[in-house]
Amino acid sequence: MAPFFVLSSARAGSTSFARILDSASNGCCLTEPVPNLNTETRLAMDGRLNDTGAVVAEMIAPRVRPEGIEVYGEKNVTYGPFVGALHSQLDARFMLLARDGRDVVRSLMDWHEQMFGTVYREAPEAGHLSTRARASAGALPVHLDTSDFARPRPLPGEPMYDRWLDASRFEMCAWYWARIYRLYLDELASVPESAWFRLDYTHASADDILEAARFLGLEGLERDSVAEMLDARINSLRDRCDEDPSFPAWMAWNGGQRRLFTELAEDTMTRLGYWDAPATRWKPTGFGECWQERAADVEWYRWMYEGRKRMHEDAIAWVNGLGGERAVMDFGCGVGEGYCDAFSDRAYIGIDLAGPSIEWATTNRSNPKHRYETRDFIADPPVRAADIVMSSGTIDNAYDPEAYLDAMISASREFIYLTCYRGWFPELEEHRFMWSARDGCFYADLSAARLRDHLEKRGCTGISIEPRPTGRVDIPFETRVIARVPEVTR
């Protein structure tokens, strides 16, 4: 049977995957056999090696048909430029092992700081190196570090080229992941679709591994054994040094890290299907569970309203102070507590993610001028649906504050009005996020400067971002945002 090659970036799980496949009864999957093409792949990516076929013929072909092995496979992270030659010379098959780039970046940062200290050694900051990583880096001179040499660098004319040496290691890792998978996808486009299989290792299950093994013709893998090896997290920090990751998971990245990663990796994240729309790029699995669990809990919504009553009264007074009969849309309305009465004489549209709460409000709120709608308004915002779009203490729990503002602007014909219940943070240069898997929502401290910057970029005018006293000891001030939306959205 034709040999196979596992294609992946570093820290995408390919060592774990290869060791699982290597337990097959009728084949093998070697982990980084030598020669591993560290030098050759970099030269090829830099345009300094023209004959990739000669490299395959001389360095890889001699080892791929060992005696007594029905299915031969191997994994390295250096096959990108050689995919075409591997297929044409060896009729090779490929397993594209992908992992969410945000998880790879985190793992690369941890690998550098806690294990080896050798990921993009030219980065301007050394990082917070452990004793182990410092010793490992010190024992390997830069000119002998072929693994780091093998990682791609931007070429003249590419957007990152001029600022590469000023980029942080975080940026370099994000660029690396995007670049290497772009290379794989481009190269695989030249081979028959029947010759390759993609496996997403981000949340791979035993069944996913077994499906991949069937594609490769490997036999003898038992589901329970595969699951046990997956659970062992082979080649993780826990496996290698009995330590946990220290670099933040992407759900805790700040707004600046989000922007940088988006700039560098959006195209590849989209091509691999991790992002399908700009508005939901930062939406984790399980988002919104806290509202679903408390859906239609009227007493809970009443308690929340009373706890921030001054903020709600501010909002109601501001809307009424505009005069006229402007229609109001409320993002994150819950069961309409408070606002259904305050806006009884005007058109009011309540929008919420929790369907049962909307069903309760629709059934129990009988005002003919009011209606309620279940919708993820960030992912699917209404368009010019009301004169005023307001939101009270919900943006702080959203998965993307900028996308939240965009949705409000899209839905409004005149004004947006919102409050951020977690406080007033004028000192923050970037939004600060904490993800709660238990609650299924973010708890974000929002930068007033970044909120203003985004509204200005969107063309809003009359922007007011200020602290509002709450009368509470725990949170003395909340952030209030008011803006007139640009003409194009009216």
C-alpha positions as CSV (number, residue, x, y, z in Angstrom):
1,M,0.0,0.0,0.0
2,A,1.2,3.6,-0.7
3,P,2.9,5.3,2.1
4,F,1.3,8.2,4.0
5,F,2.7,11.4,5.5
6,V,1.2,13.4,8.4
7,L,1.2,17.1,7.6
8,S,0.9,19.5,10.5
9,S,2.3,22.6,12.2
10,A,4.4,22.2,15.3
11,R,2.2,21.8,18.5
12,A,-0.8,20.6,16.5
13,G,-0.9,17.1,18.0
14,S,0.9,15.2,15.4
15,T,3.2,13.4,17.8
16,S,0.2,12.2,19.7
17,F,-1.5,11.2,16.5
18,A,1.6,9.4,15.1
19,R,2.0,7.3,18.3
20,I,-1.6,6.2,18.2
21,L,-1.3,5.2,14.6
22,D,2.0,3.4,15.3
23,S,0.1,1.0,17.5
24,A,-1.7,-0.4,14.4
25,S,-1.3,-4.1,13.8
26,N,-0.5,-3.9,10.1
27,G,1.6,-0.7,9.9
28,C,3.7,2.0,11.5
29,C,3.8,5.7,11.8
30,L,7.3,7.0,12.6
31,T,7.8,10.2,14.5
32,E,10.3,12.6,12.9
33,P,12.6,10.1,11.2
34,V,15.9,11.5,10.0
35,P,16.8,13.1,7.8
36,N,14.0,15.4,8.7
37,L,14.5,18.0,6.0
38,N,14.9,20.9,8.5
39,T,17.4,22.7,6.3
40,E,15.8,21.6,3.0
41,T,12.3,22.8,3.8
42,R,13.5,26.3,4.8
43,L,15.6,26.6,1.7
44,A,12.6,25.5,-0.4
45,M,10.2,28.0,1.3
46,D,12.8,30.8,0.8
47,G,13.0,29.9,-2.9
48,R,16.6,28.7,-2.7
49,L,15.9,25.0,-3.5
50,N,14.5,24.3,-6.9
51,D,14.6,20.5,-7.2
52,T,12.3,19.2,-4.4
53,G,12.0,16.0,-6.3
54,A,15.7,15.2,-5.9
55,V,15.3,15.7,-2.1
56,V,12.5,13.2,-2.0
57,A,14.3,10.7,-4.1
58,E,17.5,10.9,-2.1
59,M,16.3,11.5,1.4
60,I,12.8,10.0,1.9
61,A,12.1,7.4,-0.8
62,P,14.7,4.9,0.4
63,R,13.0,4.5,3.8
64,V,9.3,4.3,2.9
65,R,9.0,0.6,2.0
66,P,10.6,-1.4,4.8
67,E,10.4,-5.1,4.8
68,G,7.4,-6.7,6.6
69,I,5.4,-3.5,7.0
70,E,2.1,-3.3,5.0
71,V,1.3,0.4,5.6
72,Y,4.2,2.8,6.2
73,G,3.7,6.3,7.5
74,E,5.7,9.1,9.1
75,K,5.2,12.5,10.6
76,N,7.4,15.6,10.4
77,V,6.4,19.2,10.3
78,T,8.7,19.9,7.3
79,Y,6.9,18.3,4.4
80,G,5.1,21.4,3.0
81,P,7.3,22.2,0.0
82,F,7.6,18.4,-0.9
83,V,3.9,17.4,-1.1
84,G,3.8,17.3,-4.9
85,A,7.0,15.4,-5.2
86,L,6.0,12.9,-2.5
87,H,2.8,12.2,-4.3
88,S,4.3,12.0,-7.8
89,Q,7.2,9.8,-6.8
90,L,5.7,7.6,-4.1
91,D,1.9,7.8,-4.9
92,A,1.9,9.1,-1.3
93,R,-1.3,9.8,0.7
94,F,-1.5,12.6,3.2
95,M,-3.2,13.2,6.5
96,L,-3.6,17.0,7.1
97,L,-3.8,17.3,10.8
98,A,-5.2,20.7,11.7
99,R,-5.7,22.4,15.1
100,D,-7.2,25.7,15.9
101,G,-4.5,28.3,15.4
102,R,-5.2,30.0,18.7
103,D,-4.5,26.7,20.6
104,V,-1.3,26.2,18.6
105,V,0.0,29.7,19.4
106,R,-0.7,29.1,23.0
107,S,1.1,25.8,23.0
108,L,4.1,27.2,21.0
109,M,4.4,30.0,23.6
110,D,4.4,27.5,26.4
111,W,6.8,25.2,24.6
112,H,9.2,28.1,24.3
113,E,8.9,29.3,27.9
114,Q,8.6,26.1,29.8
115,M,10.5,23.5,27.7
116,F,13.1,24.6,25.2
117,G,13.4,28.4,24.8
118,T,14.0,28.1,21.1
119,V,10.9,29.1,19.3
120,Y,11.8,32.0,16.9
121,R,15.0,32.8,18.7
122,E,15.3,36.2,17.0
123,A,12.1,37.5,18.8
124,P,13.0,40.7,20.7
125,E,11.8,39.3,24.1
126,A,13.3,36.2,25.7
127,G,10.1,35.3,27.4
128,H,9.5,34.1,30.9
129,L,11.8,31.1,30.6
130,S,11.8,28.3,33.1
131,T,15.1,26.9,34.4
132,R,14.5,24.0,32.1
133,A,13.9,26.1,29.0
134,R,16.9,28.4,29.8
135,A,19.2,25.4,30.1
136,S,17.9,23.8,26.9
137,A,18.4,27.0,24.9
138,G,21.8,27.5,26.4
139,A,22.9,24.0,25.4
140,L,21.9,24.5,21.7
141,P,23.8,27.3,19.9
142,V,21.7,29.2,17.4
143,H,23.7,28.2,14.4
144,L,23.1,24.5,15.2
145,D,19.4,24.9,15.9
146,T,18.0,23.4,12.7
147,S,14.5,23.1,14.1
148,D,14.1,26.8,14.6
149,F,15.8,27.4,11.2
150,A,13.2,25.2,9.6
151,R,10.4,27.5,10.6
152,P,9.4,29.9,7.8
153,R,10.3,33.5,7.8
154,P,8.5,36.2,5.7
155,L,10.1,37.0,2.4
156,P,10.8,40.4,0.9
157,G,7.5,42.0,-0.3
158,E,5.4,40.1,2.2
159,P,3.5,42.2,4.8
160,M,5.4,40.9,7.8
161,Y,8.9,41.2,6.2
162,D,9.7,44.8,7.3
163,R,8.4,44.4,10.8
164,W,9.5,40.9,11.5
165,L,12.4,41.7,13.8
166,D,10.2,44.1,15.8
167,A,7.3,41.6,16.1
168,S,6.6,39.8,19.4
169,R,7.0,36.0,19.6
170,F,3.2,35.8,19.9
171,E,3.0,37.5,16.5
172,M,5.7,35.2,15.0
173,C,3.8,32.1,16.2
174,A,0.5,33.3,14.8
175,W,2.2,34.1,11.5
176,Y,3.9,30.7,11.5
177,W,0.7,28.8,12.0
178,A,-1.1,30.7,9.3
179,R,1.8,30.4,6.8
180,I,2.4,26.7,7.3
181,Y,-1.2,25.7,6.8
182,R,-1.6,28.0,3.9
183,L,1.4,26.2,2.3
184,Y,-0.2,22.8,3.0
185,L,-3.6,23.8,1.6
186,D,-2.0,25.2,-1.5
187,E,0.2,22.2,-2.1
188,L,-2.7,19.7,-1.5
189,A,-4.7,21.5,-4.2
190,S,-2.3,19.9,-6.7
191,V,-3.0,16.3,-5.7
192,P,-6.2,14.3,-6.1
193,E,-8.8,14.8,-3.4
194,S,-8.8,11.0,-2.9
195,A,-5.1,11.2,-1.8
196,W,-5.6,13.2,1.4
197,F,-7.8,13.4,4.4
198,R,-8.2,16.2,6.9
199,L,-8.5,15.6,10.6
200,D,-9.2,18.4,13.1
201,Y,-7.3,17.6,16.2
202,T,-8.7,20.5,18.2
203,H,-11.4,18.3,19.8
204,A,-10.6,15.0,18.1
205,S,-12.4,11.9,19.5
206,A,-11.5,8.2,19.3
207,D,-14.0,7.8,16.5
208,D,-12.3,10.6,14.5
209,I,-9.0,8.8,14.9
210,L,-10.4,5.5,13.8
211,E,-12.0,7.1,10.7
212,A,-8.6,8.5,9.8
213,A,-7.0,5.1,10.4
214,R,-9.5,3.5,8.0
215,F,-8.6,6.0,5.3
216,L,-4.9,5.1,5.7
217,G,-5.7,1.3,5.7
218,L,-4.4,0.8,9.2
219,E,-6.0,-2.0,11.3
220,G,-6.0,-3.3,14.8
221,L,-6.7,0.0,16.6
222,E,-9.2,-0.5,19.4
223,R,-11.5,2.4,20.3
224,D,-10.9,2.1,24.1
225,S,-7.1,2.1,23.6
226,V,-7.3,5.1,21.3
227,A,-9.4,7.0,23.8
228,E,-6.9,6.2,26.5
229,M,-4.0,7.5,24.5
230,L,-5.9,10.6,23.6
231,D,-6.7,11.2,27.2
232,A,-3.0,10.8,28.1
233,R,-2.3,14.0,26.0
234,I,0.9,12.6,24.6
235,N,3.7,15.2,24.2
236,S,1.8,17.8,26.1
237,L,3.5,19.8,28.9
238,R,1.7,17.6,31.4
239,D,3.1,14.5,29.6
240,R,6.6,15.8,29.2
241,C,7.3,17.6,32.5
242,D,4.2,17.2,34.6
243,E,3.3,20.9,34.4
244,D,0.2,22.8,33.2
245,P,0.2,25.5,30.5
246,S,1.0,29.0,31.7
247,F,0.3,31.1,28.7
248,P,-3.3,32.2,28.6
249,A,-5.8,30.2,26.5
250,W,-7.3,32.3,23.7
251,M,-10.5,33.0,25.7
252,A,-8.4,35.0,28.0
253,W,-6.4,36.9,25.4
254,N,-6.8,40.7,25.6
255,G,-8.2,42.8,22.8
256,G,-4.7,43.6,21.4
257,Q,-3.8,39.9,21.1
258,R,-7.1,39.2,19.4
259,R,-6.5,42.0,16.8
260,L,-3.0,40.8,16.1
261,F,-4.1,37.1,15.6
262,T,-6.9,38.2,13.4
263,E,-4.6,40.3,11.2
264,L,-2.1,37.5,10.8
265,A,-4.3,34.4,10.7
266,E,-7.8,35.3,9.6
267,D,-7.4,34.0,6.1
268,T,-6.1,30.6,7.2
269,M,-8.6,30.3,10.0
270,T,-11.4,30.9,7.5
271,R,-9.9,28.4,4.9
272,L,-9.7,25.7,7.6
273,G,-13.3,26.4,8.7
274,Y,-12.5,27.6,12.2
275,W,-14.0,31.0,11.4
276,D,-17.1,31.3,9.2
277,A,-18.1,34.9,9.8
278,P,-16.2,37.9,11.2
279,A,-18.8,38.6,13.9
280,T,-18.5,35.1,15.5
281,R,-14.7,34.7,15.3
282,W,-14.4,34.8,19.1
283,K,-17.5,32.8,20.0
284,P,-16.6,29.7,22.1
285,T,-18.4,26.5,22.1
286,G,-21.1,26.6,24.8
287,F,-21.5,30.3,24.8
288,G,-24.8,31.5,26.3
289,E,-25.4,28.6,28.7
290,C,-25.9,30.8,31.7
291,W,-28.9,32.5,30.1
292,Q,-30.4,29.2,28.8
293,E,-30.2,27.7,32.3
294,R,-31.9,30.7,33.9
295,A,-34.3,31.2,31.0
296,A,-37.7,32.5,31.9
297,D,-36.6,32.8,35.6
298,V,-38.6,36.0,36.2
299,E,-37.4,36.4,39.8
300,W,-33.7,36.2,38.6
301,Y,-34.3,38.9,36.0
302,R,-36.2,41.0,38.5
303,W,-33.3,40.7,41.0
304,M,-30.8,41.8,38.3
305,Y,-33.0,44.8,37.4
306,E,-33.3,45.9,41.0
307,G,-29.6,45.5,41.6
308,R,-28.8,48.0,38.8
309,K,-32.0,50.1,39.1
310,R,-30.2,53.4,38.9
311,M,-28.6,52.4,35.6
312,H,-31.9,51.3,34.2
313,E,-33.6,54.5,35.3
314,D,-30.8,56.6,33.7
315,A,-31.4,54.7,30.4
316,I,-35.2,55.2,30.5
317,A,-34.8,58.9,31.4
318,W,-32.4,59.4,28.5
319,V,-34.7,57.8,26.0
320,N,-37.7,59.7,27.2
321,G,-35.7,62.9,27.2
322,L,-35.2,62.7,23.5
323,G,-38.9,63.3,22.9
324,G,-41.0,61.9,20.1
325,E,-42.2,58.4,19.7
326,R,-38.9,56.8,18.8
327,A,-39.0,53.0,18.6
328,V,-36.6,51.2,21.0
329,M,-34.8,47.9,20.5
330,D,-33.3,46.2,23.6
331,F,-30.4,43.8,23.1
332,G,-30.3,41.2,25.9
333,C,-33.8,42.0,27.1
334,G,-34.4,38.8,29.1
335,V,-38.1,38.8,30.0
336,G,-38.5,42.5,29.4
337,E,-38.3,43.3,33.1
338,G,-38.8,47.0,33.8
339,Y,-38.6,48.2,30.2
340,C,-41.9,46.7,29.2
341,D,-43.6,49.1,31.7
342,A,-41.3,52.1,31.2
343,F,-41.9,52.0,27.4
344,S,-45.5,51.0,27.5
345,D,-46.5,53.9,25.2
346,R,-43.8,53.4,22.5
347,A,-42.7,50.6,20.2
348,Y,-40.4,48.3,22.0
349,I,-38.6,45.2,20.5
350,G,-36.8,42.9,22.9
351,I,-34.1,40.7,21.5
352,D,-32.4,37.9,23.5
353,L,-30.4,34.7,22.9
354,A,-32.5,32.6,25.4
355,G,-35.5,31.3,23.6
356,P,-37.5,30.3,26.7
357,S,-37.2,33.8,28.1
358,I,-38.5,35.3,24.8
359,E,-41.3,32.8,24.8
360,W,-42.3,33.8,28.3
361,A,-42.3,37.5,27.5
362,T,-44.3,36.9,24.3
363,T,-46.9,34.9,26.2
364,N,-47.1,37.1,29.3
365,R,-46.4,40.6,28.0
366,S,-49.6,41.7,26.2
367,N,-48.7,45.2,25.0
368,P,-49.6,45.4,21.2
369,K,-46.8,47.9,20.7
370,H,-44.2,45.4,21.9
371,R,-42.7,42.3,20.4
372,Y,-39.9,39.9,21.4
373,E,-37.5,37.9,19.3
374,T,-35.0,35.1,19.9
375,R,-31.7,35.9,18.1
376,D,-28.0,35.9,18.5
377,F,-27.9,39.6,17.6
378,I,-24.1,39.7,17.3
379,A,-24.1,36.9,14.7
380,D,-27.3,38.0,12.9
381,P,-28.1,41.7,13.7
382,P,-31.3,43.3,12.6
383,V,-30.9,46.1,10.1
384,R,-32.3,49.6,10.8
385,A,-34.9,48.0,13.0
386,A,-35.4,50.8,15.6
387,D,-34.6,54.5,16.2
388,I,-32.7,53.7,19.4
389,V,-30.9,50.4,20.1
390,M,-30.0,50.0,23.7
391,S,-28.4,47.4,25.9
392,S,-28.0,47.4,29.7
393,G,-25.2,45.3,31.2
394,T,-24.9,42.6,28.5
395,I,-21.9,43.6,26.4
396,D,-19.6,42.7,29.3
397,N,-20.6,39.1,28.8
398,A,-20.4,39.0,25.1
399,Y,-17.8,37.1,23.0
400,D,-16.8,40.2,21.0
401,P,-17.4,43.8,22.1
402,E,-16.6,45.3,18.8
403,A,-18.9,42.9,17.0
404,Y,-21.6,43.8,19.6
405,L,-21.2,47.5,18.8
406,D,-21.4,46.7,15.1
407,A,-24.6,44.9,15.6
408,M,-26.1,47.8,17.6
409,I,-25.0,50.2,14.9
410,S,-26.5,48.0,12.2
411,A,-29.8,47.8,14.0
412,S,-30.2,51.5,14.8
413,R,-31.6,54.3,12.7
414,E,-30.4,57.0,15.1
415,F,-28.8,56.3,18.4
416,I,-27.1,53.5,20.4
417,Y,-27.1,53.5,24.2
418,L,-25.4,50.9,26.4
419,T,-24.0,50.4,29.8
420,C,-21.1,48.1,30.9
421,Y,-22.0,46.8,34.3
422,R,-18.5,45.5,35.4
423,G,-17.2,49.0,36.0
424,W,-15.3,52.0,34.6
425,F,-11.8,51.2,33.3
426,P,-10.2,54.4,31.9
427,E,-6.7,53.0,32.5
428,L,-7.1,50.0,30.3
429,E,-5.5,50.2,26.9
430,E,-7.1,46.9,25.8
431,H,-10.2,45.0,26.7
432,R,-9.5,42.4,29.3
433,F,-11.4,39.0,29.1
434,M,-12.1,36.2,31.4
435,W,-14.0,33.2,30.1
436,S,-16.2,31.1,32.4
437,A,-16.8,27.7,31.0
438,R,-19.2,27.0,33.9
439,D,-21.4,30.0,33.0
440,G,-20.8,29.9,29.3
441,C,-20.0,33.6,29.0
442,F,-17.2,36.1,29.2
443,Y,-16.6,38.5,32.0
444,A,-14.9,41.5,30.3
445,D,-13.5,44.7,31.6
446,L,-13.9,47.1,28.7
447,S,-11.4,49.8,27.7
448,A,-13.1,53.1,27.3
449,A,-10.4,54.1,24.8
450,R,-11.0,51.1,22.7
451,L,-14.8,51.5,22.7
452,R,-14.3,55.1,21.5
453,D,-11.8,54.1,18.9
454,H,-14.1,51.5,17.4
455,L,-17.1,53.8,17.3
456,E,-15.0,56.5,15.6
457,K,-13.8,54.1,13.0
458,R,-17.4,53.1,12.3
459,G,-18.3,56.7,11.7
460,C,-20.4,57.4,14.8
461,T,-20.7,60.9,16.0
462,G,-21.7,62.6,19.3
463,I,-19.9,59.9,21.2
464,S,-20.1,60.0,24.9
465,I,-18.3,57.5,27.0
466,E,-18.3,58.3,30.7
467,P,-18.5,56.8,34.2
468,R,-22.0,56.8,35.8
469,P,-22.4,56.5,39.6
470,T,-24.1,53.4,40.7
471,G,-24.6,54.1,44.4
472,R,-22.9,50.8,45.2
473,V,-19.8,50.1,47.1
474,D,-18.6,47.1,45.1
475,I,-18.9,48.8,41.7
476,P,-19.0,52.6,42.3
477,F,-19.2,53.4,38.6
478,E,-20.4,51.8,35.4
479,T,-19.4,52.7,31.9
480,R,-22.1,54.4,29.8
481,V,-21.8,54.7,26.0
482,I,-24.0,56.9,23.8
483,A,-23.5,57.6,20.1
484,R,-25.3,58.7,17.0
485,V,-24.9,56.1,14.3
486,P,-23.6,57.1,10.8
487,E,-26.0,58.2,8.1
488,V,-25.3,55.1,6.0
489,T,-27.0,52.8,8.6
490,R,-30.2,55.0,9.0
